[in-house]
Amino acid sequence: MPREFFKRDTQQNVTGYKMKVDIDREGCIGCGVCEALCPEVFHLVEDGKSGIIEKHRKGSPGEGEVGSELVACVESARDSCPVCVIKTE
């Protein structure tokens, strides 16, 4: 989308922007780094593997979407995952 499509709010976040987040749950080792760095989005589910909290989930526990206010948080978790199972777009 053209950059002009998005409006900036008073906190300099781009409103209307959504980042897709996917976790390869089969490859997840359940270390909890993502949850520690970004508990607003990630948590360990019953099977001990990472999942996306219900508020941001889109389908299965490993699929979700977040707004611009959580992009930095998600990117930090993604970049710190020791097995690189968190993907964003």
C-alpha positions as CSV (number, residue, x, y, z in Angstrom):
1,M,0.0,0.0,0.0
2,P,1.2,3.5,-0.6
3,R,2.6,5.2,2.5
4,E,0.0,8.0,2.2
5,F,-2.7,5.4,2.9
6,F,-1.7,5.2,6.6
7,K,-2.4,8.0,9.1
8,R,-0.1,8.8,12.0
9,D,-1.6,9.1,15.4
10,T,-0.3,11.4,18.2
11,Q,2.2,8.7,19.4
12,Q,3.8,8.6,15.9
13,N,2.4,5.1,15.3
14,V,1.0,4.3,11.9
15,T,-2.7,3.6,12.4
16,G,-4.2,1.0,10.1
17,Y,-0.9,-0.9,9.7
18,K,-1.1,-4.6,10.6
19,M,1.9,-7.0,10.9
20,K,1.3,-10.6,10.3
21,V,3.0,-13.0,12.8
22,D,3.5,-16.7,12.2
23,I,5.2,-19.2,14.5
24,D,6.4,-22.5,13.2
25,R,5.2,-24.4,16.3
26,E,6.7,-27.7,15.2
27,G,10.2,-26.1,15.4
28,C,9.5,-24.2,18.6
29,I,11.6,-25.5,21.6
30,G,9.5,-23.7,24.2
31,C,12.3,-21.7,25.7
32,G,10.0,-18.7,26.5
33,V,12.2,-16.0,25.1
34,C,9.4,-14.6,23.0
35,E,7.1,-14.5,26.0
36,A,9.7,-12.8,28.1
37,L,10.4,-10.1,25.6
38,C,6.8,-9.6,24.3
39,P,4.2,-10.9,26.7
40,E,1.6,-8.6,25.0
41,V,1.7,-11.0,22.0
42,F,3.3,-14.3,22.9
43,H,2.7,-17.0,25.6
44,L,3.5,-20.6,26.1
45,V,0.4,-22.8,25.5
46,E,-0.5,-26.1,27.1
47,D,1.9,-28.1,24.9
48,G,4.8,-26.0,26.1
49,K,5.3,-24.3,22.8
50,S,4.9,-20.6,21.9
51,G,1.6,-19.3,20.8
52,I,-0.1,-15.9,20.1
53,I,-2.4,-14.6,22.8
54,E,-6.1,-14.8,21.9
55,K,-6.4,-11.0,21.4
56,H,-4.0,-11.1,18.4
57,R,-4.7,-14.6,17.1
58,K,-6.0,-15.2,13.6
59,G,-6.8,-18.9,13.3
60,S,-4.4,-21.4,14.9
61,P,-2.3,-20.6,18.0
62,G,0.7,-19.8,15.8
63,E,-1.0,-17.3,13.5
64,G,-1.7,-13.7,14.4
65,E,-1.7,-10.1,13.5
66,V,-0.6,-7.0,15.5
67,G,-0.9,-3.3,15.1
68,S,1.9,-0.8,14.7
69,E,2.2,-0.3,18.5
70,L,3.5,-3.8,18.9
71,V,5.8,-4.1,15.9
72,A,9.0,-3.3,17.8
73,C,8.0,-5.8,20.6
74,V,7.4,-8.6,18.0
75,E,10.5,-7.8,16.1
76,S,12.6,-8.1,19.3
77,A,11.1,-11.5,20.0
78,R,11.5,-12.7,16.4
79,D,15.2,-11.6,16.3
80,S,15.9,-13.2,19.7
81,C,14.3,-16.6,19.0
82,P,17.2,-19.1,19.2
83,V,15.5,-21.4,16.6
84,C,14.2,-18.7,14.3
85,V,10.6,-19.9,14.2
86,I,8.9,-16.5,14.4
87,K,8.2,-15.0,10.9
88,T,6.7,-11.6,10.2
89,E,5.4,-9.8,7.1
